[in-house]
Amino acid sequence: MEQEKQKALLSDFLYIDRERVASFYAQIFGGDLLSIEKEISDIQKKSSGVSGGIPQIVDAKAESINQIEEAKKEIINPHDVKVRDVIAKFLELAETGRTPIRIYEGSLIFMDNHLIKIMTKALSMAGKFPTLLNLQMNKKEKQEFQEIIKIMNDFFGTIPLLPAFFLKTNDEEIVGTIKEEFLSEPISSFYLKHGGKWLKDVLVIGIEENTTEEELPETHLYGALKELLPAMSSMVFPPDSVKIVPIAIFRRVGIIDI
């Protein structure tokens, strides 16, 4: 009977937080997966014998069988096996609805510190010439807008921000920061290839960020931050967006027989 072929889903991983994947794998399966060992054996039979008897009546054969067994051991680097297994468990948890684990599908774009600097410079110009963005501001609002942009330009010039992603689904906007070392390629290559266009049919699986409505304390320093931080956040992320910690960002390539 022919053995039934197994199916495998191929995924193109744009981003994998391998540190978190290793941690979750160890928690789920009781340890990290470092290698997979696979043993393959091949049994061959060789026979030898002497024939005899009376011709046209009977033919007798004395046979001896020598069995030769060849064994081979393969050590396989698990690589994305851990990712696949963790994602499978995360999907099970997500279906229960009793966990902050989420999976979304939509169109994606990456952002990095260079793009944010360009955005703030463009807004700085818009602050000087509000008609560029059709901003309806009075004189005081224009001054405040320009002050915020100046602070943000100074901030971004001093402190590099983590790269981020922006996923647009049919109903929601999903955002979060990422670690550049876990990207499949530099963000600049996405800019060059797609020219600012969205990458379609991308899946993001991660953990939703939960925050409280509690505000910063009323002190001089925190009072200034209360004005600055929401403005900075809304510049990068839409205020109503869903913020998550991404575990994997990927595209489905297809299903193959293995």
ZIDA-V415157 format. One record per residue. RES is the residue in one small letter. PSI is psi as a letter, one per 30 degrees, with the letter a starting at -180 (none if undefined). NEAR is the number of other C-alpha atoms within 8 Angstrom. Layout:
# ZIDA-V415157
RES,PSI,NEAR ; RES,PSI,NEAR
This chain:
# ZIDA-V415157
m,k,2 ; e,k,3 ; q,k,4 ; e,k,4 ; k,k,6 ; q,l,6 ; k,k,8 ; a,k,8 ; l,k,9 ; l,k,9 ; s,k,9 ; d,j,8 ; f,j,10 ; l,f,11 ; y,k,11 ; i,k,12 ; d,i,11 ; r,f,8 ; e,e,6 ; r,e,8 ; v,e,13 ; a,e,11 ; s,e,9 ; f,e,9 ; y,e,15 ; a,e,11 ; q,e,8 ; i,e,7 ; f,g,7 ; g,g,7 ; g,l,8 ; d,l,9 ; l,j,10 ; l,e,6 ; s,l,8 ; i,k,9 ; e,k,8 ; k,k,8 ; e,k,8 ; i,k,8 ; s,k,8 ; d,j,7 ; i,k,8 ; q,k,7 ; k,k,8 ; k,k,8 ; s,l,8 ; s,k,7 ; g,l,8 ; v,k,7 ; s,l,8 ; g,a,7 ; g,a,8 ; i,k,7 ; p,k,6 ; q,g,5 ; i,e,6 ; v,k,7 ; d,j,10 ; a,k,7 ; k,k,8 ; a,k,7 ; e,k,8 ; s,k,7 ; i,k,8 ; n,k,7 ; q,k,8 ; i,k,8 ; e,k,8 ; e,k,7 ; a,k,8 ; k,k,7 ; k,k,8 ; e,k,8 ; i,j,8 ; i,k,8 ; n,k,7 ; p,f,10 ; h,c,6 ; d,g,6 ; v,e,7 ; k,e,12 ; v,e,11 ; r,e,8 ; d,e,9 ; v,e,11 ; i,e,9 ; a,e,8 ; k,e,8 ; f,e,9 ; l,e,9 ; e,e,8 ; l,e,11 ; a,e,13 ; e,f,6 ; t,f,7 ; g,g,7 ; r,h,6 ; t,l,7 ; p,g,9 ; i,k,11 ; r,l,9 ; i,k,10 ; y,l,9 ; e,k,10 ; g,a,12 ; s,k,12 ; l,k,12 ; i,k,11 ; f,l,10 ; m,k,11 ; d,a,11 ; n,e,11 ; h,e,6 ; l,e,8 ; i,e,10 ; k,e,11 ; i,e,8 ; m,e,8 ; t,e,11 ; k,e,9 ; a,e,8 ; l,e,9 ; s,e,11 ; m,e,8 ; a,e,11 ; g,e,10 ; k,e,7 ; f,i,7 ; p,f,11 ; t,f,7 ; l,e,7 ; l,g,6 ; n,h,6 ; l,k,7 ; q,j,5 ; m,k,8 ; n,l,6 ; k,e,6 ; k,e,7 ; e,e,8 ; k,e,10 ; q,e,8 ; e,e,8 ; f,e,9 ; q,e,11 ; e,e,8 ; i,e,10 ; i,e,11 ; k,e,9 ; i,e,8 ; m,e,10 ; n,e,11 ; d,e,8 ; f,e,8 ; f,f,11 ; g,f,8 ; t,e,6 ; i,j,6 ; p,k,7 ; l,l,7 ; l,k,10 ; p,l,12 ; a,l,11 ; f,l,12 ; f,j,12 ; l,k,12 ; k,j,11 ; t,a,11 ; n,f,5 ; d,f,5 ; e,l,8 ; e,k,12 ; i,k,13 ; v,l,13 ; g,l,11 ; t,l,10 ; i,l,11 ; k,j,9 ; e,e,8 ; e,f,4 ; f,g,10 ; l,k,10 ; s,f,7 ; e,l,6 ; p,k,8 ; i,e,9 ; s,e,6 ; s,e,8 ; f,e,11 ; y,e,9 ; l,e,7 ; k,e,6 ; h,f,9 ; g,h,7 ; g,g,7 ; k,l,6 ; w,k,8 ; l,k,9 ; k,l,7 ; d,h,8 ; v,k,13 ; l,k,11 ; v,k,12 ; i,k,13 ; g,a,12 ; i,k,11 ; e,k,11 ; e,k,9 ; n,k,4 ; t,l,4 ; t,l,4 ; e,f,4 ; e,k,4 ; e,l,5 ; l,l,7 ; p,l,6 ; e,i,6 ; t,l,6 ; h,e,6 ; l,e,6 ; y,e,10 ; g,e,11 ; a,e,8 ; l,e,8 ; k,f,10 ; e,e,8 ; l,e,9 ; l,e,8 ; p,e,8 ; a,e,9 ; m,e,9 ; s,e,10 ; s,f,9 ; m,e,7 ; v,e,7 ; f,k,8 ; p,k,9 ; p,e,6 ; d,g,5 ; s,l,10 ; v,k,10 ; k,k,9 ; i,l,11 ; v,j,11 ; p,k,13 ; i,e,13 ; a,k,12 ; i,k,13 ; f,l,12 ; r,k,11 ; r,k,9 ; v,e,8 ; g,l,7 ; i,k,8 ; i,l,8 ; d,k,7 ; i,none,6
